[in-house]
Amino acid sequence: MKLATPEAFEDNPSRVWQFYHYRREIARAAEPNPAHETIAFLCTFSDELVKVAPSAQTFRLVTQNVDNLSTLALPPSAPLSAYPIEMHGNVFRVKCTECDFSELNFDSPICPGLAGTETLLKDNTPEPKIELKDLPRCPKCGALLRPGVVWFGEAIEHLEEIHETIDEQCDLILVVGTSSTVFPAAGFADIVQANGGKVAVFNIEVTPADKRANFNFIGPCEETLPKALGVEDRFVPSS
């Protein structure tokens, strides 16, 4: 919370960019697990969705994750509707601080000045002070780029679309792998229940917010989610 704010970036863009470069490299080394793949499967194949939930017409993923793994789990032929609604943005997206430039950028490192800084934390080495000119710059106007994530104090992205999905269309919500403490996402299950819908929670442990759920599946979601939806044979966790 000390780094993920507009004020922190304005005060010390070198430190904030090193933090997000570290996160980009961690995310880059990760791979989707069977829970990601199960959700991608439901997002992509509507005929299979009907087998799991016969009355279902659509399935949409709204995610707080910024690691891009949900998108990475999708097949190349996935329709646009299968892509997640990323309410907190994406760690691989960059946005200009001056103009309207925004794009996904998977370069490693994103600029030479950040090269190798991801190893400093592990080695307990003090961070360097990277000059503004050596931090990521906008290819359109030359201004400083920022990570394309939603920081504390900033507006949630796609909120109107999310509320339309949650409040008007959802009769079953799967809450997967979250502490249910960050709003507004922590309130989505309550909205669905208030509208007469059901809540199924997949979590490593029961949180206070999960106790009101209609169904609780306790354990690693990469194991419980495929099994509960009857697709465990399709996605086997890597050893």
C-alpha positions in Angstrom: 0.0 0.0 0.0 3.0 2.3 0.4 4.0 1.7 -3.3 0.7 1.2 -5.1 -0.6 4.7 -5.0 -0.3 7.7 -7.4 1.4 9.7 -4.7 4.1 7.0 -4.3 4.8 7.0 -8.0 5.0 10.8 -8.1 7.3 10.9 -5.2 9.6 8.0 -6.3 8.9 6.6 -9.7 12.3 4.8 -9.7 11.2 2.7 -6.6 7.7 2.0 -7.9 8.9 1.0 -11.3 11.5 -1.4 -9.7 8.7 -2.9 -7.7 6.5 -3.5 -10.7 9.4 -4.7 -12.8 9.9 -7.3 -10.1 6.3 -8.3 -10.3 6.4 -8.5 -14.1 9.3 -10.9 -13.9 7.6 -13.1 -11.3 4.4 -13.2 -13.4 6.4 -13.9 -16.6 7.9 -17.0 -15.0 4.5 -18.3 -13.8 2.1 -20.6 -15.8 -1.6 -21.0 -15.6 -2.7 -23.7 -13.2 -5.7 -26.1 -13.6 -8.0 -23.5 -11.9 -7.1 -20.9 -14.6 -7.5 -23.5 -17.3 -10.9 -24.6 -15.9 -12.2 -21.0 -15.9 -10.8 -20.4 -19.4 -12.6 -23.6 -20.5 -15.9 -22.3 -19.2 -15.3 -18.9 -20.8 -14.6 -20.5 -24.2 -16.9 -23.5 -24.7 -20.5 -22.6 -24.1 -21.7 -26.1 -25.0 -19.6 -27.5 -22.2 -20.9 -24.8 -19.8 -24.4 -26.1 -20.3 -23.3 -29.6 -19.1 -22.0 -28.1 -15.9 -24.9 -25.6 -15.4 -27.8 -26.5 -17.6 -29.6 -23.2 -17.2 -26.5 -21.1 -17.9 -26.4 -18.9 -21.0 -23.1 -17.1 -20.4 -20.1 -17.2 -18.2 -17.9 -14.1 -17.6 -14.7 -13.8 -15.6 -14.2 -10.7 -13.5 -10.8 -10.7 -12.0 -8.8 -8.7 -9.5 -5.6 -10.4 -10.6 -3.1 -8.4 -12.6 -0.8 -11.2 -13.6 -2.3 -11.9 -17.1 -2.5 -15.7 -16.3 -6.2 -15.9 -16.9 -5.7 -14.5 -20.4 -2.7 -16.8 -20.9 -4.9 -19.8 -20.2 -7.2 -19.0 -23.1 -6.8 -20.9 -26.4 -5.7 -18.7 -29.4 -9.2 -19.2 -30.9 -11.0 -17.9 -27.9 -13.7 -15.3 -28.7 -13.4 -11.7 -27.4 -16.2 -12.4 -24.8 -13.9 -15.1 -23.2 -11.3 -12.5 -22.2 -11.4 -11.5 -18.5 -12.7 -8.2 -17.3 -9.5 -7.0 -15.5 -10.9 -4.6 -12.9 -7.5 -3.9 -11.4 -5.7 -3.6 -14.7 -2.7 -5.7 -15.9 0.9 -5.6 -14.8 2.0 -6.0 -18.4 0.0 -2.9 -19.5 1.7 0.5 -19.6 0.0 3.9 -19.7 1.4 7.3 -20.5 1.3 9.9 -17.7 0.7 12.7 -20.2 -1.1 11.4 -23.3 -3.7 8.7 -24.1 -1.1 6.0 -25.0 -1.7 2.6 -23.6 -0.5 -0.9 -24.7 0.4 -4.4 -23.5 4.2 -4.7 -23.2 5.8 -8.0 -22.5 9.5 -6.8 -22.9 11.9 -8.2 -20.4 13.2 -5.8 -19.2 10.8 -3.1 -20.3 13.7 -0.7 -20.4 17.5 -1.1 -19.9 17.5 0.9 -16.7 15.5 -1.8 -14.9 17.6 -4.7 -16.1 18.6 -7.0 -13.2 16.9 -5.0 -10.5 14.5 -7.9 -9.9 17.4 -9.8 -8.2 18.1 -7.1 -5.6 15.4 -8.0 -3.2 16.6 -11.6 -3.0 20.1 -10.5 -2.4 19.0 -7.8 0.1 20.8 -5.2 -2.0 19.8 -1.5 -1.7 17.8 -0.4 -4.7 19.6 2.0 -7.2 18.2 5.4 -8.0 17.2 5.3 -11.6 17.0 8.6 -13.4 13.6 9.6 -14.9 15.2 9.5 -18.4 16.1 5.9 -17.9 12.7 4.7 -16.8 10.0 3.5 -19.4 9.1 6.3 -21.7 6.1 6.8 -24.0 6.9 6.0 -27.6 4.2 8.5 -28.7 5.1 11.7 -26.7 8.2 10.8 -24.8 6.7 11.3 -21.3 7.0 8.9 -18.4 5.1 5.7 -18.6 3.4 4.1 -15.6 2.3 0.6 -14.8 -1.3 -0.1 -16.1 -2.7 -1.3 -12.8 -5.3 0.3 -10.6 -3.7 1.9 -7.6 -5.3 2.6 -4.2 -7.3 5.8 -4.6 -8.0 5.3 -8.3 -11.2 4.3 -10.0 -11.9 0.6 -10.7 -11.8 -0.1 -14.4 -14.8 -1.4 -16.3 -17.0 -0.8 -13.3 -20.2 -0.1 -15.3 -19.8 -3.4 -17.3 -19.0 -5.3 -14.1 -22.1 -4.0 -12.3 -24.3 -4.9 -15.3 -22.8 -8.4 -15.3 -23.1 -8.9 -11.5 -26.3 -7.1 -10.7 -28.4 -7.8 -13.8 -27.2 -11.1 -15.3 -25.6 -13.3 -12.6 -27.6 -16.1 -10.9 -24.5 -18.0 -9.8 -21.2 -16.5 -8.8 -18.0 -18.5 -8.3 -15.7 -16.7 -5.8 -12.2 -18.2 -6.4 -9.1 -17.8 -4.3 -9.7 -14.4 -2.6 -9.8 -13.1 0.9 -12.9 -11.1 0.1 -11.6 -8.1 1.8 -11.0 -5.6 -1.0 -14.0 -3.7 -2.2 -15.9 -3.4 -4.4 -15.2 -7.1 -5.4 -15.8 -8.2 -1.8 -19.4 -7.2 -2.1 -20.2 -9.0 -5.4 -21.4 -12.2 -3.7 -23.8 -10.2 -1.5 -25.3 -8.5 -4.5 -25.9 -11.8 -6.2 -27.5 -13.3 -3.1 -29.7 -10.3 -2.6 -30.9 -10.8 -6.2 -31.8 -14.5 -5.4 -28.6 -16.0 -6.9 -26.3 -18.6 -5.4 -22.7 -18.2 -4.2 -20.0 -20.9 -4.4 -16.7 -20.2 -2.8 -13.4 -22.0 -3.7 -10.7 -21.0 -1.2 -7.8 -22.4 0.8 -9.7 -21.7 4.0 -13.1 -20.2 5.1 -13.0 -16.4 5.5 -15.6 -14.5 7.5 -17.1 -13.3 4.2 -17.4 -16.9 2.9 -19.6 -18.1 5.8 -22.7 -16.8 4.0 -21.9 -18.8 0.9 -24.3 -21.5 -0.4 -21.5 -23.8 -1.2 -17.9 -23.9 0.2 -15.1 -25.9 -1.5 -12.1 -25.7 0.9 -8.7 -26.6 -0.4 -6.4 -25.5 -3.3 -8.6 -24.1 -6.0 -6.5 -25.7 -8.7 -7.8 -29.0 -7.2 -11.3 -28.2 -6.0 -12.5 -26.1 -9.0 -11.9 -28.7 -11.8 -13.3 -31.4 -9.6 -16.5 -29.5 -8.6 -17.2 -28.7 -12.2 -16.5 -32.2 -13.4 -13.6 -31.4 -15.7 -10.7 -32.7 -13.5 -9.6 -35.2 -16.1 -8.9 -32.4 -18.6 -6.6 -30.4 -16.3 -4.0 -32.4 -14.3 -1.7 -30.4 -12.0 1.9 -30.6 -13.0 4.1 -32.5 -10.5 
